[in-house]
């Protein structure tokens, strides 16, 4: 799991900077909380992992209409998508250091109150709406 997170944290292809960010975030996490960081990180990742995703298909015959259909994501892809969403969320705010943003986002998602939880709920609702209109795929 650490290797996956470090590879998602890569900036300009430099693994040393991503490893430094991860180690700083773990040190900050150990100092700030008495909880076990591995359990909190695993809980945050399991909360954020998506099971469904909406894909778009272009139809060439009918004037390039887009059809959207939901599909179930494989296990390894779920984890990578969860890590990508956490890290993309931390990259938006530039006022705070990266390791602090990463830990804050993990804590918010572990407590089910982060923005990523709302994004996951909205994507599920959208997938279930699109389920009614697609007839060719098992859901």
C-alpha positions, 0 to 999 in steps of 0.5 A: 500500500505504501508503494501505491501511495508513493507512486500516486504522489509522484511529482515530475517523476521524482520518487524521492520527493514523494517518499519524503512527503509520505514520511513527513505525513506519517511523522506528523500523523504519529505526533498529532494523534494517538490512534494507529495510523495504519488503521485510519489510512485503511479505513479512509481508503475503504470508505473512498473506494468506488465500486461503480463508474460511468463510462461513455461510448460514442455511437457513430451511426446516430450523429455521434451521440454519447451513451453512458453506462455504469460498470463495476470496477475490479479490485486493484483499480478500486484502490488506485482510483481511491488513492488518485481521488485522495491525492487529487483533492490534496493538490488543490489547496496551495496554502498548506504543505502537502503532507498536512493536506494529505493527513487532513484529507485522510482524517476527514474521509476516515470520519465519513465527513470529507468532500470525497464521501459526497463525491462518491455518493453523487457518482453512485446516484448518477450511476443508478440513474444511468442504469435504467437507460442502458440495456446491453450491460449486466449491472 
